[in-house]
């Protein structure tokens, strides 16, 4: 297969797989109230349906990114698609809340194998001058999944029940699996022969589990203790990585590469400030506004539609203009949209919510593609897998922090109760507090984005 054909196949496979997991995430958010009613889940337990998937993804991203660099990115990618597709099928048949959350963990593992390799394969075959456009198309596929997720998730939940949301991804997963096996050539194992850091993988996973479980138990002393334990384990992980010949994550990249470090920090903050938006609005529109799942999905589609439309343009722009300028402008716009949502109340008109989502969507589109381009353009080719995995880890860790903020808000203002009408005033106050926190975080992220340095000079 010639180089142009290889590029097309990699771009197609990476784009289709990039559509799958965000579609699942956004569709599940719409289905959460229905899932909660069927299994009698309280607000905190319902949050774990989303968070268990994110936690598993974050735990396994770096290990599988490193495994892909050593043994081959195609191999890990194919296994990931297979695990994700099979677990999606099984979730639709599970009889209990505990089993559902457990299978969501396997979905997260498959997602980690996909995201830890997809961008790395793309970066391996596209040179620097074409990379921004290719990344923009892939990220547009992510946002297309986010766009269709709320709408189709609402329709499927309302017409066929929540299990249909999980069944819907199975056919596309099978198509990607078959396409990758038959058409994808090459393994792109640029770190072949190097050792795998098992101790670092265990430490990193335990640290994330401690942090997220601690968030879910706040404001209790157990929660605070678990968070402290998670922080200590994270510090031990960093120390171990500095003295390991073949580390899971080369933390010296963060110490010695300013663009890489601050671009990853900006991604972490940006996702911390934005991921909880769809979760909170899904509950707000259905519990407070009384919308059906389908109508709520139609309202929420505004944000990802704008993200889908503008991400390729932002990616191409970052091939010509310094990425930090485009990304920083995007984060500033997102801050404004989040501040508007902090004014939500039971009487807030729908046009106001849609306008806020459009602003957030445009800001996110301007940030994501240029920021990804900056990260991948700041490292050598042998670090593409770990750079892709570290960026995806920042995204998922940020998403976990975002859900952790929601967990804290629910624990403080609601406790372990179902969201019934008597608790609606407390729920609204919590939603406003969360959005205000997100807006402040995003402002801080704009500063981190601006001080990252210039990618063009490095290249």
N, C-alpha and C positions, 0 to 999 in steps of 0.2 A: 504494500500500500504506500503510495507516495505521500510526501509531507502534507500537502494540502488536503488530501483525503483523510489522513490521520487527524488533522486539526478539526475537520468537520465532524468526524465520528466522536472524538473526545468531547467537543463542544455540545453535541446532541445528547450524549449519554450524561454528561455533567449537568446539563440544563434540565433534563427530564428528572433526574434524581434530586436535583435542587428544588424541584417543584413539589415532590412527594412529601417530604417531612414538614415543611411549613404549612402545606395544605392540611395535613393531619392535625397539627397543633391548633390552627385557627378554627378548624371545623369542630374539634373536640371542645374548645372553649364555648361554642354556641350550644353544644349538647350537654354541658355540665349540669344545668338545672334539672334536665330530664333524668340524667344518670343519678343525681343526688336524690331525686324523688323515688326512683325505683329501688335504690339500696338504702334509703333513709340516712344519708350522710349529713353531718353537720358542716358548718362553713369551713372549718380547718381541715377536716377529712376530704372535703371536696377539692380543696386546694392541692392536696397530695396527688390527686389524679393527674394534674398538670405537672406538679413539681417532681414526682418520681421519674417521669420521662426525662426531664431536664437534668436531674441529678445523675442518672445513669449515663446520659450523653456526655456530661462534663467529666465524669470519672474516667470514662473509657476513651475520650478523644485523644489525649496525648499518648497513652500507650499504643493505641492502634495507628496513630500517625507515625510513631517511631517504628512499629512493626512494619508498616508499609514502606518506609524508607529503606529498611533492611532487607525485607523479603519480597517486596513488590507491591506497588499501589493498586494494580489491576486485581490481584488476588484478594486483597483485603476489601476492595470495593465490591467485588462480586459476592463475597461472603456476607458483607453488610446488607446488600440488597435482599439476599435470601432470608436473613434473620428478620429484617424489618417486615418483609412481606408475610412470612409465616406467622409472626407474632400478631400482626394486624388481623389475620384471619382468626386466630385463637381468641383474641380479645372479644370479638363479636359473639363468641359462644360462652363466655365465662359466666358462672352462676352467682358470684359473690363479689363484694367490694374489694376484699383482700386479694383475690385472684386477679381482678382487673388491674389493681395497682402493681402487682407482681409482673404481669405481662407487659405493662407499660414500661417496666424496667428493661425488659428484653427489646422492646421497640427502641428505647433510648440507646441501647448497646448497638443495634443495627444502624441507627442514625449516626452514631459516632464513627462507625467504620466508613459510612458514606461521606460524611463531611470532612473526615480526616484525610481523605484521599482525592476527592473530586477537584477541589481548587488546585491541589498540588499537581495533578495530572494536567490540568488546563495550563498552569504556569510552565510546565515542562515542555509543552509543544508550541506555545505562542511566545514569540520574542517580545522584548520590552515595548516596542512601538505599536504592537497589535494587542497587547495584553489587556489594556484598559477596556477596549471595546468588547473583548471576549468575556472578561469578568462582568462587564455591564449587562451583557445578555444573560449570563448565568444568574446574576442577582435579580434581573428582571423576572426570571423564571421563579425565583424564590418569592418575589412579591406577587406574581400571578397566582401562586399557590395560596398566599395570604389573602388575595383578592377573592378567589373563588371559594375558599374555605368557609367564611361566614355565610355566604349565600347558599352554596350547595349543602353545607352542613345543616343550615336551618331548614331547607327543603327536605333533606333526607330524614332529619330528626322528626319533623312534623308529619311527614307522609308515611315513613317506613320504620321509624323508631331509631334510637341512638346506635344500635349495632350496625346499621347500614352505613354509618360514617366510616367505620373501620373497614367494612367490606369494600367500600368504594375504591380504596387505594390498592387493593390486591391485583386487579388486572394490569394497571400501569406498572406496578412493581415487577410483575412477571415479564412484561415487555422489556423493561430496562435490564432485567437479569439476562434474558435471552440475547438481547442486543450486545451487552457487554461480553458475554461468553463467545459469541460468534464473530463479532466485528471489531472488538477492541484488541489492538496488537501492541505488544511491548509491556514491560513490567515497571519500568522507571524506578529501579531500586538503586538509588544513587549512594546509599550508605551500606551497600551489601558487604557482609563480613564483619561489621561492627557488632558489639555486644548489646543485649537488651537490658535495660536497667529495671529489674523486677522490684527491688527494694524501693526505688523512687516511685514506681507505679502504686505500690501498696500505701506508702506514706501519703501520696497525693490524694488517693481515693478516700482514705480514712479522714483526712483533713476536711474534704468537701462534705462527707457524711456528717461529721461533727458540727460543721457550720450550719448546714441546712436543717438538721434535726434540732439543733439549738434554737434556730429561728422559730421553728414550729412550736417550741415549748415555752417561749417567752410569754409573759414576764416572770416566769418561775425561776428559782435558783438553779434548777436542773438545766433549763435553757441557757442561762448565762454560763454555767459550768461547761456545757457542751461546746459553746461558741469559743470559750477560752482554750479548751482542748484542741479545737480545730485550728485556731491561730497558732498555737505552739507546734502542732504537727506540720503546719504550712512552713513555719520558720525552719524546722528540722529538715523539711524537704529541700528548701533553698540551700541550706548548708551542705546537705548530702550531694546535691547536683553540682556544687562548686568544686567538689573533690572527687567526682566520679569520672573516669576516663571516657566512658560513653554514656552521657547522661540522658535521661528521659527528655528533659528540656534543658537546652544549653542556656542557663540563666545569664551567662556572660553576654549573650545577645542583648539582654535588657540593660546590662551594665555599660556595655561598650558601644551600643548602636542606638543613638538618641532617637532617630526616626522610628526604628522598630519599637522601642520602648514606649514612646509617647503615642504612637499610632495604636498600639495595643491597649494602652490605658484609656485613650479616647473611645475605643470600641467598647471596653468594659463599662465605662460610665454611660455611654449612649444606650446600650441595651439595658443597663440597670434602670434607666430613666424611662424606657419606652415599652418594655415587654408587657408589663402589667396593665397597660392601657386596654388591650382587647379583653382581657379577663374581667376587669372591673366594669367596662362598658357593657359587656355581655350580660352580666348580672344586673347592672343598673337598668338597662333597657327592658329586661324581662320582669324583674321584681318591682321596680319603681314605676316605670312607664306602662307596664302591663302588656308589652308587645309579645307576639308569638316569636318562636325561635327564627322563623323565616323572615319576619319583618325586622327583627334585630339584626340579622345577618345582612339585609339590604342596607341598613343604615351604616353598619360598620365597614362595608365594602369600599367606602369613599377613600379611606386612607391607603390601603394597599393598591387600589387602582392608580392613584397618583404616583405611588412608588414604582409600580410596574412601568408606567409611561415614561418617567423621567430618569430611571436608573441607567439605561443605555446611553442617554445623552450625557449624564454626569460622568459615566465611565470614559466616553470619548473626550470629554472636556478635560479630564484628568491626564490624558495622554499629551495634552498641549499646554495646560496651565498647571502651576504648582498644586498638587493634590491637597495640601493643608489649607489652602485658601478656600477651595470649593467645599471641603469637608467642614471647615469651621463655620462657614456661612450656613450650611445645612443644620448644624447643631444649634446655632442661634435661632433659626426659624422654629426648630422643634421646641425649644424652650418657651417661645411665645405661645405655641399651640397648647402646651401643657398647662401654662398659666391660665389660659381661657377655660380649660376643663376643670380647674380648681374652683371655678365659680358654679359648678353644677348644683342644681336643686330639683325638687320634684316638679317645679313649674318651668324648667328650662326648655325652650322650644327646640324642636329637632333640627331646624336650620342652623342653630348655634353649634350644636354638637357636630353636625356635618362639616361646617366651616372650620372648626377646630381640628377635625381629623384631616381635612385637606391640607392645612398648614403643616401639621405633623408629618403627613405623607411626603410633601415636597421637601421638607427639611431632611427627612430620613433618606430620601433618594439622593439628595446632594451630598450626604455624608458617606453612605455605605460603599459605593463603588470606588470613589477616589481614595477612601481610607484603606480598602483592600488592596488597591493598586500600590499605595505607599508602602504597606507592609511587605508585599511580595517583591517589590522592586528594591527593597533595602537589604536583602540578604543574598548570599551566594546560592548557586543552583543546588548544592548538596543539602541545603537547609530548607528547601521548598516544602517538603513534607511536614517538618516540625513547625515552620512558619504558618502553613495552612492550618495545622492542628492547634497552634497557640492562639491564632486569631479566632478559630471556632470555639476554643476553650474560653477565651475572653467573652465571646458572644453568649455562650451557654452559662458561664459563671455570672455574667451580667443579668441574664434572664432569671437565674436562680436568686440573685440579690433582689431583683425586682419583685419576684414572687415572695421572697423573704420579707420585704417591706409590707406587702399585702398581708402576709401571715401575721406580722406584728400588729398591724392595724386591726385585723379581725380579732386577734387575741385580746387586744386592749379594749376595743369598743363593742365587740359582740360576744366574745367567748365561744365556747363550743355549743352553739345553738343553731337551729335552722333559721333561715332568713324569712321569718313570718312578718305580717304587717306591723305587729307591735314593735319590732326591731328596725323598721325602715328608717326612722329618724337617725338612729345610731349608725346604721349602714351608710346613709348619705354623708354624715359627718366624717366617717372613716374614709369614704371615697375621696372627698375633697382634701383631706389631710394627705392621702397618698399622692394625689396629683400635684399638690404643692411641693411635696418632697421630691417628686420626679423632676419638676421644673427647676428646682435649685440644683439638683444633681447635674442636669443637662447644662446649666450655666457654667458649672465647674468644668465639665467636659469640654466646653468650647475653649476654655483657657488651655487645657492640656493639648488640644488639637493645634492651637496656634503656635505653641512653643516647641513643636516636634522637630523643626529644622526642615531643610530643603532636600527633597528626593532627587531632583534633577542634578544637583551638584554631585551627589553620591554616584549616580549612574554615569 
